[in-house]
Amino acid sequence: MPLSSDPLASIVGRVALAIALIVAVAFPLGYATLGYRNLAEQLDTKAEVKAETITATLITGNPELWPYQILRLEELLGRHPLLLPDEAARVLDTKGNVLRSVGRSPDPPVLRRSHALYDSGRVVGRVEVESSLRGLIYGTLIAALLGLLLAAAVFTTLRVLPLRALRRATVALYDEKERAEVTLHSIGDAVITTDAGELVEYLNPAAEELTGWPLAEAKGRPLAEILRLVDETTKQPAASPLRRALAEGRVVSFEGNTALLQRDGTAVAIEDSAAPIRDHSGRIIGGVFVFHDVSAARHLAQRLTWQAAHDALTGLVNRREFENRAEAALVSARNSGKQHVICYMDLDQFKVVNDTCGHAAGDELLKQIAALLQAKVRESDTLARLGGDEFGVLLDGCPLDRAQLIAADLLAAVRDYRFIWQSSVFSVGVSIGLVMITRDSLNRAEVLSAADTACYWAKEQGRNRVCVYRVADVDMADRRREMGWVARINHAMAEKRFVLYHQTYLGLSAGSESRNHIEVLIRMVDEEGKLILPGSFLPAAERYNLMPMLDRWVIDTVFTRYHALAAQFGGKPLTCAINLSGTSLNAEGFLDFIRDQARAHGLPRHSICFEITETAAINNLRKVAEFMKEVQAIGFLFALDDFGSGTSSFGYLKNLPVDYLKIDGAFVKDLQRDPLDKAMTETINRIGHIMGVKTIAEFAENEGIIQELRSMGVDFAQGYGVSLPAPLVGLVPQSDALQEPLAAAPAKCGGS
């Protein structure tokens, strides 16, 4: 390719000359500057060192006589440090008189440096070191000569390089073109290029494979004939991104789920973009279409989307998707007045199958029930597994009377169903709660909560029945209020608004005063700072499985502060009684939690006594007994609370390794007036002592009851007649709002 080289040669020549001049001047100048600086620094250092040596050696020891120690001065000047052949050094007094000099006077021109001599901060002379600059001058002349030679070489090189660079650029452009073509043939993405009229100019092998068109046949054809795009969902033709890219002059990506119809009609999911191709002036001369097969990725995304909205076991819609559809139903009801019904179902006897035959049987039961229910609902309805053995149905556009018929049909189908596992046959039931979604419904949470309440009420009324939620129903309203405590309990825990109180025991028998005994009681502080007794929030915590959280908090708090509490109660050995709920006894990892806490805080033996109710013990006697033995092995004690309230208390007592029996307060509080209550109290106390177990009487409200208990031989008394519940110092903020209210009936103050 012909080039106009004269102007370029002139410019290159001028640039080369300028650079050569800079090199010719900079080389000797840099040498001279660096050499001079280096020589000056050397002379400064020598003068300083010699001055410091003379000061330390002569002046400090002989401040008056040092100028006369000529030989010593000569020695120090010559040796500390040594002088070069073209250097000289001398010592001068304050008047400039030379006291002593060494070395031959250097040839001019001379560079001289000096440093003062001090005696107690007063200048008494100076040391001068000088050197000839001739060596530096000669070196600079040689550097100038070398600079001229280097400048000539630079000038010559810069004159030749541009032409060579142009040749190399031409070769590089050719190589780049070759590499681009090889790259297009090698990459996995399909590439199609067209001219400005969207006629195909090039297809790489990947594009040939995806479209089914070879380059030889596709070249010159319209792009729309080679690249047939459709919407993957509707199969309708999709607009060409390349046409839009050419019209707008920018990169355009695919929109929506686009598929490519291959030459044989097979649809392939594709993704990517189209872009215009411009010449050196910026004019659009064609376009490039880049795409790749995303069938596997799109299928995976669809599967993940499905999994996010469905239950893996049953294939039904999951809770999150069910709630989303319930929200959509609420919007529909508000906007159009359409009525819907939510049906909340909880299987009865599912736990029997799961516990008897194992989780595999339970899973199979859930799958079969899901299929059974699916066959009974309409296509427009949504059946979902909400979790565990709970199902939900959203009856779309369904009035309440029709919903009740559907619910009754579902109820009958489940009731008549028999589940067979190996050689066992099980019957199951279902409790169903219905709630309407109308224009007046508040929000999704309220609707689902109402449905859950109705389902719970169906269970309370005997299970295997349908219950419709109605706002005016008092019992359901109570259930809703109880559910409201769940949120309050969680908020109180998050905001650290639980506090601990205690009630002391009174020792009644010999030796019972050897250690202090207290029962730890939990209280909640409400949003306004007022104290809430456990009778208000513990029932909800029990019902909604929040007790393990509360029990863990109490254990962690007491174990952490135990040593401080023992000191607070006078230093005698202290036993803290902590109530445990039945759900905590069965909670996963709860025993390990107690072990870890005991190990972390180094509590002494018998420092903790866990209390469990008679009812909790009866529900799972074998597991409770094993739990008690494991905890006793750590060194802690156990008390059986409210003993005597059950129907078979004495029958199972011998199977539980308890250390204390707490006589139910229902017998104790009236023993002065009721002979039967007194006899029951005496009997429980006597049996306890026969078994080697100490007894504690609750509800000891007055001195008369305490004296009766003492005469019976009961070991400890607890109640308002002994002490009122009081804050544990250091664990409860001291405030009038947190004072314990006196109950009308001094029942046990609750606890966790």
Long-range contacts (C-beta under 8 A, 24 or more apart in sequence): 1-170, 3-166, 5-163, 8-162, 9-159, 12-158, 12-159, 12-162, 13-159, 15-158, 16-154, 16-155, 16-157, 16-158, 16-159, 17-155, 19-154, 19-155, 19-158, 20-151, 20-152, 20-154, 20-155, 20-158, 21-151, 23-147, 23-150, 23-151, 23-154, 24-144, 24-147, 24-148, 24-150, 24-151, 25-147, 26-147, 27-143, 27-144, 27-146, 27-147, 27-150, 27-151, 28-140, 28-141, 28-143, 28-144, 28-147, 31-139, 31-140, 31-143, 32-136, 32-140, 32-143, 35-136, 35-139, 35-140, 36-111, 36-133, 36-136, 39-111, 39-131, 39-133, 39-136, 40-111, 40-113, 42-131, 43-87, 43-111, 43-112, 43-113, 43-129, 43-130, 43-131, 44-113, 44-115, 46-81, 46-83, 46-87, 46-89, 46-113, 46-129, 47-89, 47-113, 47-114, 47-115, 47-127, 47-128, 47-129, 48-115, 49-80, 49-81, 50-76, 50-77, 50-80, 50-81, 50-89, 50-115, 50-127, 50-129, 51-115, 51-116, 51-117, 51-126, 51-127, 53-80, 54-91, 54-117, 54-127, 55-117, 55-118, 55-119, 59-117, 59-118, 59-119, 59-124, 60-119, 63-119, 63-120, 63-124, 67-93, 67-99, 67-125, 70-99, 70-100, 73-99, 73-100, 74-100, 74-102, 77-101, 77-102, 77-127, 78-102, 78-103, 83-129, 84-131, 86-131, 86-132, 86-134, 86-135, 87-129, 87-130, 87-131, 88-129, 88-130, 88-131, 89-127, 89-128, 89-129, 89-130, 90-127, 90-128, 91-117, 91-125, 91-126, 91-127, 92-125, 92-126, 92-127, 92-128, 93-124, 93-125, 94-123, 94-124, 94-125, 99-125, 106-130, 106-131, 106-132, 107-132, 107-134, 108-132, 109-133, 109-134, 109-137, 188-292, 189-272, 189-290, 189-291, 189-292, 190-290, 190-291, 190-292, 191-288, 191-289, 191-290, 192-223, 192-226, 192-227, 192-288, 192-289, 193-277, 193-286, 193-287, 193-288, 193-289, 194-223, 194-242, 194-286, 194-287, 194-288, 194-289, 195-285, 195-286, 196-246, 196-284, 196-285, 196-286, 196-287, 198-222, 198-223, 198-224, 198-240, 198-242, 198-243, 198-246, 198-287, 199-223, 200-226, 201-286, 206-292, 207-291, 210-260, 210-262, 210-268, 210-270, 210-291, 210-293, 211-260, 211-262, 211-263, 212-262, 212-263, 212-264, 213-263, 223-289, 227-260, 227-289, 228-260, 228-261, 229-258, 229-259, 229-260, 229-261, 230-258, 230-259, 230-260, 230-261, 230-267, 231-256, 231-257, 231-258, 231-259, 232-256, 232-257, 232-258, 232-259, 232-267, 232-269, 232-298, 233-257, 235-267, 240-274, 241-273, 241-274, 241-289, 242-274, 242-287, 242-289, 244-274, 245-273, 245-274, 245-275, 245-276, 245-287, 246-276, 246-284, 246-287, 249-276, 249-284, 250-275, 250-276, 251-275, 254-291, 257-298, 260-291, 268-293, 268-295, 269-293, 269-294, 269-295, 269-298, 270-294, 311-384, 311-385, 313-363, 313-366, 313-367, 313-385, 314-366, 314-367, 314-370, 314-385, 315-370, 316-370, 316-374, 316-383, 316-384, 316-385, 316-391, 317-382, 317-383, 317-384, 317-385, 318-384, 318-385, 318-386, 319-384, 319-385, 319-386, 319-387, 319-392, 321-384, 322-382, 322-384, 322-386, 322-392, 322-394, 323-444, 323-448, 325-382, 325-394, 326-394, 326-437, 326-444, 326-447, 326-448, 327-444, 329-394, 329-396, 329-437, 330-437, 330-441, 330-443, 330-444, 330-447, 333-437, 333-438, 333-439, 333-441, 334-439, 337-439, 338-397, 339-397, 339-398, 339-399, 339-400, 339-436, 339-437, 339-438, 340-394, 340-395, 340-396, 340-397, 340-398, 340-436, 340-437, 341-394, 341-395, 341-398, 341-399, 341-400, 341-403, 341-434, 341-435, 341-436, 341-437, 342-392, 342-393, 342-394, 342-395, 342-434, 342-435, 342-437, 342-447, 342-448, 342-451, 343-392, 343-393, 343-394, 343-395, 343-403, 343-406, 343-407, 343-410, 343-432, 343-433, 343-434, 343-451, 344-386, 344-390, 344-392, 344-432, 344-433, 344-434, 344-435, 344-448, 344-451, 344-452, 344-454, 344-455, 345-373, 345-390, 345-391, 345-392, 345-393, 345-410, 345-430, 345-431, 345-432, 345-433, 345-455, 346-389, 346-390, 346-391, 346-430, 346-431, 346-455, 346-459, 347-389, 347-390, 347-391, 347-414, 347-428, 347-429, 347-430, 348-428, 348-429, 348-430, 348-431, 348-459, 348-463, 348-464, 349-426, 349-427, 349-428, 349-429, 350-389, 350-428, 351-389, 352-426, 353-419, 353-421, 353-426, 353-428, 356-424, 357-421, 357-422, 357-424, 361-421, 364-419, 364-421, 365-419, 365-421, 365-426, 365-428, 368-417, 368-419, 369-414, 369-417, 369-428, 372-413, 372-414, 372-417, 373-410, 373-413, 373-414, 376-406, 376-409, 376-410, 376-413, 377-406, 377-410, 378-406, 392-451, 400-434, 400-436, 400-468, 403-434, 403-436, 404-434, 404-466, 404-468, 407-432, 407-434, 407-466, 408-466, 411-464, 411-465, 411-466, 415-464, 429-463, 429-464, 430-464, 431-455, 431-456, 431-458, 431-459, 431-463, 431-464, 431-465, 431-467, 432-458, 432-465, 432-466, 432-467, 433-457, 433-458, 433-466, 433-467, 433-468, 433-469, 434-466, 434-467, 434-468, 434-469, 435-468, 435-469, 436-469, 449-480, 449-483, 450-476, 450-480, 452-483, 453-479, 453-480, 453-483, 482-539, 482-540, 482-543, 483-540, 483-544, 485-536, 485-537, 485-539, 485-540, 485-541, 486-540, 486-541, 486-544, 486-546, 488-524, 488-526, 488-537, 489-524, 489-537, 489-540, 489-541, 489-546, 489-550, 490-546, 492-524, 492-525, 492-526, 493-549, 493-550, 493-553, 497-524, 497-525, 497-526, 498-522, 498-523, 498-524, 498-525, 498-550, 498-553, 499-523, 499-524, 499-525, 499-531, 499-727, 499-731, 499-732, 499-733, 499-738, 500-554, 500-557, 500-558, 500-727, 500-728, 500-731, 500-732, 501-725, 501-726, 501-727, 501-728, 501-732, 501-740, 501-749, 502-576, 502-725, 502-726, 502-727, 502-728, 503-718, 503-722, 503-723, 503-724, 503-725, 503-726, 503-749, 504-718, 504-722, 504-723, 505-696, 505-716, 505-717, 505-718, 505-722, 506-700, 506-706, 506-716, 506-717, 506-718, 506-722, 506-723, 507-715, 507-716, 508-706, 508-709, 508-710, 508-713, 508-714, 508-715, 508-716, 508-717, 509-713, 509-714, 509-715, 512-694, 512-715, 512-716, 514-572, 514-573, 515-572, 515-573, 515-574, 515-575, 515-606, 516-569, 516-570, 516-572, 516-573, 516-574, 516-575, 517-574, 517-575, 517-577, 517-609, 517-716, 518-569, 518-574, 518-575, 518-576, 518-577, 519-576, 519-577, 519-579, 519-611, 519-718, 519-751, 520-554, 520-558, 520-576, 520-577, 520-578, 520-579, 520-728, 520-751, 521-725, 521-749, 521-750, 521-751, 522-550, 522-554, 522-750, 522-751, 522-752, 523-732, 523-738, 523-740, 525-738, 528-737, 529-735, 529-737, 529-738, 530-737, 530-738, 531-737, 531-738, 531-739, 531-740, 531-741, 533-741, 533-743, 533-749, 533-750, 534-749, 534-750, 534-751, 534-752, 535-747, 535-750, 538-750, 538-752, 541-581, 542-581, 542-583, 545-583, 547-581, 547-583, 547-584, 547-752, 548-581, 548-583, 548-584, 548-587, 548-590, 550-581, 550-752, 551-578, 551-579, 551-580, 551-581, 551-584, 551-590, 551-752, 552-584, 552-590, 552-593, 553-752, 554-578, 554-751, 554-752, 555-593, 555-594, 555-597, 556-597, 557-731, 558-608, 559-597, 559-598, 559-600, 559-601, 559-603, 559-608, 560-601, 561-728, 561-730, 561-731, 562-601, 562-603, 562-607, 562-608, 563-601, 564-730, 565-728, 566-607, 568-729, 568-730, 573-604, 573-606, 573-607, 574-607, 575-606, 575-607, 575-608, 575-609, 575-637, 576-607, 576-608, 576-609, 577-609, 577-610, 577-611, 577-639, 578-608, 578-609, 578-610, 578-611, 578-751, 578-752, 579-610, 579-611, 579-612, 579-641, 579-751, 579-752, 580-610, 580-611, 580-612, 580-616, 581-616, 581-752, 582-612, 582-613, 582-615, 582-616, 582-619, 582-620, 585-612, 585-616, 585-620, 585-623, 585-624, 585-627, 586-620, 586-623, 591-627, 591-630, 591-631, 594-631, 594-634, 594-636, 595-634, 598-634, 598-635, 598-636, 603-635, 604-635, 605-635, 605-636, 606-635, 606-636, 606-637, 607-635, 607-636, 608-636, 608-637, 609-636, 609-637, 609-638, 609-639, 609-659, 609-660, 610-636, 610-637, 610-638, 610-639, 611-638, 611-639, 611-640, 611-641, 611-662, 611-751, 612-638, 612-639, 612-640, 612-641, 613-640, 613-641, 613-642, 614-640, 614-641, 614-642, 614-643, 614-644, 614-645, 614-646, 614-649, 614-664, 615-642, 615-645, 615-646, 617-652, 617-656, 618-646, 618-648, 618-652, 621-652, 621-655, 621-656, 624-656, 625-655, 625-656, 625-657, 628-656, 628-657, 628-658, 629-657, 632-657, 632-659, 639-696, 642-698, 643-684, 644-680, 644-684, 650-687, 653-687, 653-691, 654-691, 658-693, 659-693, 659-694, 660-693, 660-694, 660-695, 660-696, 660-716, 661-685, 661-688, 661-693, 661-694, 661-695, 661-696, 662-695, 662-696, 662-697, 662-698, 662-718, 663-695, 663-696, 663-697, 663-698, 663-714, 664-698, 665-697, 665-698, 665-699, 665-719, 665-747, 665-748, 666-699, 668-697, 668-698, 668-699, 668-700, 668-705, 668-709, 668-719, 669-699, 669-701, 669-705, 669-746, 671-705, 671-708, 672-704, 672-705, 672-708, 678-708, 681-709, 681-712, 681-714, 682-712, 685-712, 685-713, 685-714, 689-713, 698-748, 699-746, 699-747, 699-748, 701-746, 719-746, 720-746, 725-749
